[in-house]
């Protein structure tokens, strides 16, 4: 009999299998892609340098376009699209390598390697999902609380796990049944309370923690105390990267920015650079810079309002700048000033923040880190059009505040490329959490 719960994981060894299945599974499948790439490269006698270059470009593209994100795999119609985007990105990088490196290092046959990996990637992920549904691993749940929610959660993120029974932790026989489950090497969940006496090394862990890791979001009503865990060394490294990238970006993009400023001035009256008051680290206000994408004094009569599709306030040029996020380029100056970072929650306007702080106390946690030009919420969701969007974005921002790091910043930066080129993807995790 299949049942479920809002329960709290988990057994010591079984939790390791379950929680690491995401990161470990992604790594193994991407390594399998690279192994296929290497096999084809050896067959074509492409050479070790060419295989290494193609493998590196494939992994970068896989992270950029989400092929390593297992939330896509249960959606067969999307897999070929994502694999094609990954193949295209890797091929472009390989073409750049062909143009820069000598032919002895990067032969033309190297271009066949990303295509081979794309074919293998689709086959591997489709086979994994089909096999996971056919051979589900049994799960024993201890002290289940909200069975319907756990059932939806498993079906949504971990379809290879199936709940076979629910034990009552207060029942003395639960210890023996739990011991039998451990001998059978199945998983067992705890609801976060003390495990049954004599049950051995069972580590209670809230289901919300696993759900958080799988979805990339922290539920607002389960956020609790969210604090950033950046060390001083990591903070200094992040700041150094911000300064270097912002300075290089301004140097390289200054001709484009000058051209955009001239076009904005020619198109409509008003300043080319728009200054808007936003809240930064610790609720400190600052003037955020943007290229003006709306008519001058767009909110003079209405006041602050939510963005909307086909916003009538946008200028014709602004309708091009906003989807491509070119209007955000002047914020590189804010990064150099130390008011913003490259990666972080988007800074909000004080007029809106006051209401958000009253309705959602967890909103204050996102003000504990420096705001960014792009962030985890931005690569997963579009502009805010109401409180539901703000709440969903806050869940992504809280996840970044709690689990942010230099490697996570690099992933977000790569995902931003995908969001700018192809638009915000409608990831499964963008919908309401189970």
N, C-alpha and C positions, 0 to 999 in steps of 0.2 A: 504494500500500500504506500503510495507516494504522498508525503505530507511535507509541511514547511513551517518557517517561522521568522520572526523579527529577531532572531536569536543572535547570540554573540559567539563567535568562534573562539577557541579552537583547540585541537590537540597539538601537542608540541611538534611531533614529526609531521603529522598530516597538514598542519597549518603551513609548514615550510613548503610542502608540495603545492598547496592551493595558492598561497599568496605569491609565490615566486613563479607560478605557472605563467603569469603575465609577462614579467621581464625575462625570465629564462626561456619561455616559449618563443617570445619575439626574437631573442638573440639566436636561438637554435635555428629558427626558420630563416632568418637573414643569413646566418652562416651557411645554411644549406644552399641558399641562392648563390652565395659566393663560391661554394664548392662546385656548383654546376658551371659557374663562370670560369673557374680555374680548369675544370675538365675540358670545356670547349676550347679554352685558350691553349692548353697543352696539345689538343688534337690539331689545332690550327698552327701550332708552333709560333704562337705570338710572342713568346719570351716572358721571363719572369717580371721585368719592369712593366711591360704592357698589362700583364694580368694584375699586378699590384695597383696600377693606376685605375684600371677599370673597376676593380673591387672597391677601391676607396670612393670613386665617384658613385658607384651603385649604392653603397651604404649611406652616403650623404643624401642622395636623392630619395632613398627609401624612408629616411627620417623626415625629410622635407615634405614629401607628399603623402605620408601616413601609411605606407605599406607595412611598416612595423607595428602599426596600431591594430591589435586584434579585434577591436570593435567593428572593423570593417568586414572581417572574414565571414560572418554569418550572412552577409548580403551579397550573394553571388553576382548580381547584375552590376555591382559597383566595383568588384575586384578587378575586372579587365580594365576599367577606366583608370583606377589607381595605378595598376601595373604599367599601363601605357604612359601615364604621366611620369612615373619613375624612370621608365626606359628613355623617354624623351629628355628628361633632365640629365640622366647619366650620359646619354649620347652627346648632348651639347658640351658637357664637361670634357668628354673624350675628344671631341673635335677641337676644343681649345688646347688640349694636350698635344694633339697632332700638329697644331699650328705653331706651338711654342717649342716643343721638344724635338730633338733630331729623330729622323725616321728609324734609326737603329733602336731607340728607346720606345717609341710609340709608332708601331707599324699600322697601316691602314686596316688590317684585319682585326685590330682591336675593337672596331666599331660593331663587330658581330657579337661581342661578349655581352653587352647590356641586353640585347634582344633575347639571347639564350636565357639569361637570368629572369627576364620578365615572363617567359613561357613557364619556366620551372616554378616561379613564385606563385603563379595562378594555380598550377596543378597541386603544389604542396599545400596551399591554404585551403583549397577546396577539399582535398583529401583529408586534411586534418579535421575540418568541420564535419564531414560525413562520417569519419571514423569515431569522432567524439560522441556523436548522437547515437551511433549503433552500440558502442561499448561504454556505457556510462559507468562511472565509479560510484559504488554505494556510499551513502553518507548517513551516519547515525547522529541525530540531534538530541542534545541533552537540555532539558528545561526550556523547551521552545516557548516563546511568548507571542509573537505575531506571525503565525505560520504562513499566511497568504503573502506577506511581504517577502519572506525568504524564498518562497517558491518563485515569485516573479523575478527576484534578484538572481537566482541561479539560472533560470531560463534566459535571462537577459545577458549576463556576463559569462557564466560558466556552464554552458549546456552539457558539458561532459560529466557533471556531477548530478547525482540523483538521490534524493532523500528516501530512505527505505523505512525508517522508523524514528519515533520520538520517545525518548526515555524521560521518566520523571526522576529528577535528581534526588528527591526526598525518599524515593522507594529504595529500600535496602538491596533489592535484586538488581538495581541499575548498575551497581559496581561490577557484579559478575557479567552482566550483559555487555558492559563497557569493556571489560577485559577480553571477552570473546571478540568484540569488534576490533580491538587492537591486534589480537592474534591474526585476524583476517586482513589486517592492514587496510582498514577503511578509515575514513575521517569521522570525527565526532565534534560537534559544536557545543559550546557553552554559552549561556546567556550573559556572561560577564560577572556572574555571582560565583561564590565559592563552589568548586567541583565536589562531587560526592566523596565522602570519606573513603580512603583506600583506593582512589581511582588513579593514583600515580602522578606522573609529571604532566598534568594537564594545565595549560596556560590559558586562563580566560582572556578573551579579546573581543571587544564589541564588533558586531557586524558592521556598524557604521564605518569602522576603520577599513575593513576590506572593501566595502562599497565605495569609500572615498578613493582608495587606490585604483580600483577598477574604472571608475567613472571620471576621475580627474576633477572632482568637485567635492566640496564640504557642505553638507546640508546646513542651511542657516539655523534651523531649529535644533541641530545637534552640534553646532560649532563649538560651544563651550568657550574656553579661553584659548584663543589662537594667537600665538606669538611667533615672530620671525626667529629663525635659529642661525642667522648669519654670524660667523665669527669675525673678529676684527681683521684677520688676514684675508678672509674671503671678501669682506666689505671693501678693503683697500684694493684688492685685485679687481673687483667689480668697478670701482671708481676709475682705476687706471684704464681698464678696457673702454669704459664710457668716454673718457677724454680722448683716447687715441682714435676710436672709431668716429666720434663726432667731429674731431678735427680733420681727419682724413675725408670724411663724408662732405664736410663743408668745402674742402679744397677741390674735390673732384666734381661735386654737384653745383658749384657756384655759377658756372655758365647757364645750366638749366634753370637754377633758381632766379637768375637775373632775367632770363627770357620769360619765365612764368610771371614774374612781377610786372614786366612791361606789358604782357598780354592782358593781365588783370586791369591795369590802369587804362589801357586802350578800350577795353570792353565796357566798363561801367565806372561811374564816378565813385570816389571813396579811396581809402588807403589800400595799397596792395597787401601790406602786412596787417593782420587783425590781431589786436591784443585783447585777451579775455582773462578775467580774474578766475583763478582756480585754486583749489586747496592742495597743498603739498604735504611733505612729511610732517607729522605732528600737527596737522590742521593749520600749518602756516600758509597764508595766501601768497601767491606770486602771479605775475603776468605771463600767461602762456602765449606764445607766438604761433600764428597760423597764416597761411595764405588765405585771403578772403575768398570764400566760395559762394557767398550769398550777397544779395543786394545790400548796399550801405544802410546801416541803422535798421536791420531786418527785424529786431525785436523791440524797437522803440515803443510800439503801441501794444504788443502782445505780452512783452516780458519773456522770461525764459520758458521755452516750450520744448517738448520732446521732438526728436527727429522723426521724419515720416517718409514713406516712399513717395518719389516724385515731388519732393518738397518744392512748393511754388516759390519759395524765397531764394532758391539756388539760381545762380547765373548759368548760362549755357556752358561756360568754361568750368564753372564749379561742378557741374554734373559729370565732368570728366575727371576733375581733380579728386573728388571725394572717394569714388570707388577705388581709384589707384592709390589713395592715401598720399598723393603728392602735396596736398595742402598741409601735411604735417612736417614737411621738410624744415621749415624755420625752427622747429623745436630742437634741432641739433644745437642751436645757440643756448636754449634752456639747459641742455645737457652739459655744455661747457661751463655754464654758470653754476652748476651744481644743484639747480632747482628740480631737475628731472634726471631720470636714468634712461638708458636705452630700453630696458625691460622692466616692467612693473605694472601695477594697476593704473588705468587711465585716470588722470586727475579730474575731479568733478567740480562743478560750479558751487560756490558757497550757498546760493539760494536753494539749490536742490539738496545739498548735503544736509542742511538743517532738518529738513523733513525726513530724510533717509535715516539720520541718526536717531530720530524719535521713533520711527516705525520699525527699524531694524538695528538694534543695539550692536549686533555683530559687525555692522558697517564700519565701526570705529577701528576694527582690526586692520582693515586695508590701508588706514592712514598711518600705520606703524612702519611702513616701508616707503621708499621714495617712489613717486609715480613715474610711469614710463611712457615712451612713444608707442610701444607695442607691448602686449602682455598675453598671458594665458587665456584670459577672457576674450581678447580681441581676435585671436586666431581660431576661437571656437564659436564665436557669435558676432552678429553685426551690430548696428547702432541700436541704442536703447529707444524703444517706442512706448514704454510704459513701465509700470512697477514690476510686472512679471519678468520683463527683460532685465531690469536692474537686479532683481533678486537672483535670477539665474547667473548673471555675470558676477554677482557678489560671491556665489558659490565657487566659481572658478578662481576669483581673486583670493579667497580664503585658502584655497588649495595651494596657490602660489606662495602666499605668506607663510603657510605652515611648512611647505616642502621645497621652497625655492632654493636654488643653488646655481653655481656657475655652469654645470652641465645642463641643468634645466633651462637656463637662460639661452644656451647655445641651441637647444631643441626649439625653443620658442622663436628664436631668430630665424631658424630654417623654416619653421612652419609659417612664418610671416610671408616668406617668398611665395608659398603656395596660396596663401590668402589674398595677396596682392594680385597675382597673375590670374587665378581661377575663381576668386571670390571666397567668401566664408563657407566652408563645407558644412552641410547639414549632418553633423556626426550624430550617431545614436545617442550619445551622452548629452546632447543638447536638449533633449526632451526631458520631461519630468522624471526624476529618479523613482525607481520602483519602491 
